[in-house]
Amino acid sequence: MFRRLSAEFFGTFWLVFGGCGSAVLAAGFPDVGIGFAGVSLAFGLTVLTMAYAVGGISGGHFNPAVSLGLAIAGRFDVKDILPYWAAQLIGGAVGAAVLYLVASGHADFSAGGFASNGYDALSPGGYSMLAALVAEIVLTALFLVIILGATSKAAPAGFAPLTIGLGLTLIHLISIPVDNTSVNPARSIAAALFAQNGALGQVWLFIVAPLIGGAVGAVIWRYVLSPGESPAGVGQVK
């Protein structure tokens, strides 16, 4: 279990440091940086690279909503949810702390939003709380469908990390303007801890909505798209 939790720690650390780091350090630097598209790709690449690196150890969740969804889908032991969540939350927080240390080394640094998630005044595009809530539930649900489908035995072998990483990239391309994209409570909590724009007061939505979405996606996969899949297997579709 120690190796599995360590893998989740480092995977979530990399997701926050790499994904949020691209937004904080490179999105608009110096005047024309990597932009929304670059940040979207960075988040996808963090999951893709760590899924290949340590996915064989822990399953490569790096996200409390994914762990919950996999448990509901019968792919993950329920008793391991809380330890995985702890490793993910700690890994994300440490990733954000290291990013803050690096970013604050610039003379003109101001934490501001610090790549945090938000709605209304904290939304990049001025979207409402309802818009953010719907986006997070729907996109997290579809992310779970992508994960469960890509890792089923019916899927081509060896391509799951690539599929999942590209799926996360697309999710960010869709929803960065809405709420800066969460679909991951660990990522949202980590950024909100260091933001100076009041994001911590809105982080509840980016905990609740992804968890609901993860559960919905798991139910859709298990009972609609892949009925009869063995809870003990990884996609034994009848």
N, C-alpha and C positions, 0 to 999 in steps of 0.2 A: 504493500500500500504506500510506503514512503516514496518509492520511485514513481508511482502513478500520480501522487499528489505533487511531487516535485515537477513532473512534466506539466501538470496543469498550472502550477505556479509560473514556470518559465514561459509557457505558451501564452498565458494571459498577460504577463509582464510584457512580452514582445508585442502583443496586439495593442496594448495601451501605449507603450513607448513608441512603437513604430507608426501606428495609425494616428494617434493624437499628436505625436511628434511631427508628423508630416503637416498637420494643420497648424500647429503652433509655430514651427520653425521655418516651414517651406511654402505654405499655401500662398502667401502674398509677398515673398521675398525675392529680390529687394523691392521692386515695384510690380513686377509681373512674375509671380511664382508659379507653382504647379497647379493652383486653382482647385475647384471642386473635383474635377476629373482625376487629378493627380492624387488627391487625398483619398478618393474612392478606391483607386488602384492600390494605394498603400495599405489600406485596411484589408483588401482582398489578399494582397501579398503576404501580410503577416500571418493570416490563417493558413494560406497555402504552404508557406515555408515551414511553419511549425507543425502542421498536420503531417508533412513528410518527415520532419525531424523527430518528433516525439509522439505522433499519433499512434504508433504501434505500441507505445508504453501505456498510455492512459485512455486512448480513444480519441484524443484531440478535441475535447469539448471547448475549453477556454471561455465558457459562457454559461452562467447559471440557468438560463432559459433552455439551452441545448441539453444540459444534464437532466433537467426536469422532463423535457420532451422525450428524450431517449428512454427514461424510466417509464413514462406512460406508454410508450410504444413497445415496451418489453425488451428493450435492447440494453438496459442498464439496471443494476441492482439498486432498489430503492434505499437500502441502508447506506449506500455510498454517496447519496445526494449531499448531505450536510458536509462531510469532509471535502468533497469536490468544491462545493460552494465556498467553503472557507479558504481553500487554496487559491481559487479564482479571485476572490475578493482581495486577499492579501497580495497576490501577484499583480493585480491591477493597480492597487494603491501604491505599491513599491515602484511600479513602472511610471506612474504619474509623478511620484516624488523625485525619481531620477530625472525625468523630463523637466520638472520645475527647476531642479538644480542646474541643469544645462542651460535652459532658457534664461534663467535669471542672471547668467553670466554676461549678458548683453547690457551695455550701459543704459539703453532706452527701454529695457524690459518692463512690461506691465502685464500682469497675469490676465486681466480682463476676463473673457469667457473661458479661456484655457481649453478650447475645444469641447466645452461642455454642451449638454443637450438642453433644449428649452422650447417653450411655446409662448405665444403672444409677443410681448416685448423682447423675449430672449430667443425667438425664432429668427433664423437668418432671413427668412422671407416674410416674416410677420404673420405666420399661420396660427390658428387658434388652438386651444387645448384639445378640442374635439378632433381637429385634423391630425394633430400629433398622436392622439390616442388611437384613432383608426389606423393610421399609417404604421404605427409600431406593432399593433396586434396583427394586422394583415401581413406585413413584411416578415415578422418573426415566424408566423405560421408557415409561410411559403419557404422560409429558410429551413425550417425543420423538414418540410417535404423534400427539399433539395438534398439535405443531409441524409435522410432516411433512404431516399431513392438511390442516391449515388453510392451508398454503402451496402445496398442490398446485393444478394448474390446474382440477381438478374442484370445488374449493371456491369459494364466492362471493367475488368480488374485493373487496378493501378491508377485510375483517373479520378477517384473520389476527391482528393485534396484539391486538384485543379478545378473540378466542377464546383466544389464548395467555395473556394476562393473567388472564382469568377462570379458566383451567385452573390457573395457578400459585396463584391465590387458593384454589381448592378443595383443592389439594394441601396448602397450609398449614392449612386448616381441619381436614383429616384428621390431620395428623401433628405439629403443634406439641406436643401433649401427649406424643407418643412420644419425640421427640429434638430438638425445636425447629425441625424442618424444614431440611434442607440442599438436596438435589437439585442442588447447585451447589458444587463444590470451592472455587472462588474466594471465595464468600461464607463458607464454613466456615473456611478458612484465615485470612481477613481478621479475622473476629471472634475466633478463637482466639488470634491474636497479642496481643490486648489484654485478654483475659479473665484473671481471677485465681483461677480455680477448677479449674485442671488440665485445661482443655479441649484444650490443645495435645497432651496425651498420648493423646487419643482421636480426634484429627482424621483419623488414617489411615482410619478407617471412612468418613468423610464425603468422602474423596477417592476411595477404591476403589469403594465401593458406587454412587455416582452415575455413575462412568465405566462400570462394568459395566452398570448400568441403561440408560445412554444407548446403549451398543452393542446391548443386547438389543432396545430399542425400535426402533432403526434396522433391525435384521434382521427384526423382525416386520412393519414397514411395507413394506420393500423386497421381501420374499419371500413374505409371507402376504397382507397387505391390499392391496398395490399391485404385484403381480408384473408385470414388463414395463415398469415406469417407466423412462424414459430417464435414465441417470446424468448426462447433460449438461443435461437440462431440469429444470423445476420441476414435474413432475407430469404428464408426457405418458403417461397411463394408456391402455393398449391394450385 
